[in-house]
């Protein structure tokens, strides 16, 4: 099992990388508009490396398919817990996953 500290460190790193590539993508889009150049987006480059890291986290935590989907949705669909309230219903219990630490606690329960 991976420690909470390492799990949070990896996901925080991915979040920072995601933020940085979004800023670069916006800059490239402005450059494209201004100079009418070919469009280049960095998300594809980022997506390759983060998929490998998320798969590694998933395997090291022995996540089942459902929890692996929750990990991916938290990162991609919910922008690392920043977009909307991320709620999981399980056995008549509601879990609000609003932080990386909270996600880890949910996944290891």
C-alpha positions in Angstrom: 0.0 0.0 0.0 1.2 3.4 -0.9 1.4 6.0 2.0 -0.9 8.9 2.1 2.1 11.3 2.0 3.3 9.8 -1.3 -0.2 9.6 -2.8 -0.8 13.3 -2.0 2.6 14.3 -3.3 2.0 12.6 -6.6 -1.5 14.0 -7.1 -0.4 17.5 -6.0 2.4 17.2 -8.5 0.0 16.2 -11.3 -2.3 19.1 -10.3 0.6 21.6 -10.5 1.7 20.1 -13.9 -1.9 20.3 -15.2 -2.2 24.0 -14.1 1.1 24.8 -15.8 0.3 23.1 -19.1 -3.1 24.9 -19.1 -1.3 28.2 -18.8 1.1 27.2 -21.6 -1.9 26.1 -23.8 -3.5 29.4 -23.3 -0.3 31.2 -24.3 0.0 29.0 -27.4 -3.6 29.7 -28.3 -3.0 33.5 -28.1 0.1 33.1 -30.2 -1.8 31.1 -32.7 -4.5 33.8 -32.9 -2.0 36.7 -33.1 0.4 35.2 -35.7 -1.9 32.7 -37.4 0.4 29.8 -36.7 -0.4 26.1 -36.5 -2.1 25.2 -33.3 -0.2 23.2 -30.7 -1.7 22.0 -27.5 0.4 20.6 -24.6 -2.4 18.6 -23.0 -1.6 15.5 -25.1 2.0 15.5 -23.7 0.7 15.9 -20.2 -1.9 13.2 -20.6 0.6 10.5 -21.5 2.6 11.0 -18.3 -0.3 11.5 -15.9 -2.0 8.3 -17.1 1.1 6.3 -16.3 1.3 7.9 -12.8 -2.4 7.3 -12.1 -2.1 3.7 -13.2 0.9 3.2 -11.0 -1.0 4.7 -8.0 -4.0 2.5 -8.8 -2.0 -0.7 -9.0 0.1 0.1 -5.9 -3.2 0.7 -3.9 -4.8 -2.4 -5.4 -7.9 -0.4 -6.5 -10.8 -2.2 -8.0 -12.3 -0.9 -11.2 -14.9 1.3 -9.4 -12.3 3.1 -7.2 -9.9 3.4 -10.2 -12.7 5.2 -12.0 -13.2 7.4 -9.0 -9.5 8.3 -9.0 -9.5 9.2 -12.7 -12.8 11.2 -12.4 -11.5 13.1 -9.4 -8.4 14.2 -11.3 -9.8 14.7 -14.9 -13.5 15.2 -14.5 -13.4 17.3 -11.4 -10.0 19.0 -11.8 -8.5 17.5 -8.7 -11.5 18.3 -6.6 -11.7 22.0 -7.6 -14.6 22.0 -10.1 -17.8 20.7 -8.4 -18.6 18.9 -5.2 -17.5 15.4 -5.8 -19.8 13.0 -4.0 -19.7 9.2 -3.9 -22.7 7.2 -2.6 -21.9 3.8 -1.1 -23.9 1.5 1.2 -26.3 4.4 2.1 -23.4 6.5 3.0 -22.3 9.8 1.3 -18.7 10.7 0.9 -17.7 14.2 -0.2 -14.3 14.1 -1.9 -13.2 17.7 -1.9 -9.4 17.2 -1.4 -6.6 14.9 -2.4 -6.3 13.8 1.2 -10.0 13.0 1.4 -9.8 11.0 -1.8 -7.0 8.9 -0.3 -8.9 8.3 2.9 -11.9 7.2 0.9 -9.9 4.9 -1.4 -8.2 3.1 1.5 -11.3 2.6 3.6 
